[in-house]
Amino acid sequence: MNIGIVGSGAAKFTTDQIVTVKLLIESILVDDCTVVSGASPGGGVDEWAEEVANKLGRAKQIFPAEDHTWLGNKGFRRRNLRIAKTSDVVH
């Protein structure tokens, strides 16, 4: 199962919230799943999803945006669509 995990950058979270988000991500990742995320330049949920996947030994499929713009063939919109299309479920 491909599980998409996306969210806000690290600057929007307190230390306590970061701990909570990581625990939530850990609870979502079932055995034999692949984490699908976007390598956000702002860190945060995308980064923590990869971190938890590594900790649990889960596979990852990461789609970083090549350009840090919304539109275009290499920006955030395209990255987000790739995450959605690749995932069986997105959190």
N, C-alpha and C positions, 0 to 999 in steps of 0.2 A: 504494500500500500504506500502510495506517495502522499505525504502529509506536508502541506504548505504551511509555513509559519512566517508571518509578516507583522510589522508593527512600527511603532515610533522609534526615533533615534534616542540614544542614551541620555541626552541632555534633558529629556522630559520626565525622567524618573528619579526618585529619591533612592537612597541606598536600600531601604526596606522594600521598596517596590521592585527593585532589581532582583532581590532574593525571591520574592513572591513570583515574579515572572519566570525565573529559571525553574522554580519548583513546578509551576504550571506546565511549562514546556516539557519537563521530564515526565509529568503524568500523562501527557498527550502521546508521547512516542511509544507506540506498541512494538513488540518484537518484530523483526524483519521488515521494518518500515524504512523508507527513504525520506529524509528531510529535504524539502524543496524550499529555497529561500533566495534572497536577492542581494546579499552582501552590501547592505546600505552603507554609503559613505559616512553616515552619522552614527554607525555602530548600532547599539541598542538591540531590539528584538531579533533582527536578522543575525547579528553577531552571536547573541546568546543561544539562538537555535543551533548554530553550528557548534558552539562550545559544548552544549548538552549532548548533541549528536556524537561528538568525539568521545565524550565521557562515557556514553552508553554503548559505543561501538556501532552506531547506526550509520548507514550509507547516507551520502549527501549529494544533492544535485543543486548547484548554486548558479544563479543567473545574475551576475552583476551588470548594471547598466554601463555601457561603454562611454556614453555621454551623460553628463549630469544635467540634462534638460528633460522636460516632460515629453515633448513631441519629437518626431523623427524616428528613423529605423534603429537607433542605438540608444535611445533614452529610457527614462523610467517607465513610461507607459508601455513600451514594448516588453521591458523586463517583467512588469506586473502581469501582462497578458500571458507571457511564457510560464510564469509561476502558476497562474490559474489553470492554464490548459494542461500542464504537466501533473497537477495535483488531483488526487481523488477527493480530498477535503482540504479546505484552507481555514486556518485559525488566525 
